[in-house]
Structure formats: structure tokens, C-alpha cells
């Protein structure tokens, strides 16, 4: 399953929400049939709702820690992952090239998209203008 969160980096509410979502994902991995999954999801939600009104933060934090430990112990041996999520089969499969790559296109390729490249040149000039306004002229820039 996933690693236990480091205590102190998340608020109590964030930890509870994260635990609930991870528990639902764990149930999805264990139960293929939708009606069986929904039955267990309702039972689990009832467990969360029973402890909703606890005002003692120490006891509430202890319940969350116990829930995270239970989730770790009962986690599925092969949890489902979304294809484009980290660990999924299609994660980072399609590499999106950075913007500067189109600077090296051949002029005939650029001629196929005249509106795009005209607007791109305007935006590059605006970017340089804003850069100089924010950071000032550098020695390298002033030599051109």
C-alpha cells in the first residue's frame, strides 16, 4: 500500500480525508463487484461517521493513526493504479516536448501555422520586456 504520512505535515482534517480516500481505493482493489464494494464502502463510512464528533484531538489523532495502521495491514497485495498515475502502465509514456523545441523548426514547417508563430513571437517579446522590467538589463543582453 502507500507509505504512512509523516505526522505534522498535514492537518488532522487532511489526514482523515486522505485515510478515507485511501480506504475506498483499497476496497475497490479487494471487491470487483460494484454492489459488494458499495456495501463495504457504506460500512466503512459508518465507522468514520461514528467518530466524527470527537473533540479530544489526542484521541482523534490516535484513531487516525490506528486507521492508517489498519489500512497498511489490510492493504491489497496488488492495488489498482490509474494508468496515467505514478506506478500506472502509461505514466510518463507520452513525453511532451518543451516549448523551445519549436524554435528549431524549419521555416517551411513554421509556414504551416502562421497565426500561431506570429502570436508566439509577440508573446516572446512581451516576456523579454517583462523580464527586463522585473530583473533589469544584463551585461549579455546589452551587448546585442
Beta strands, then each sheet from edge to edge (+ up, - down):
end
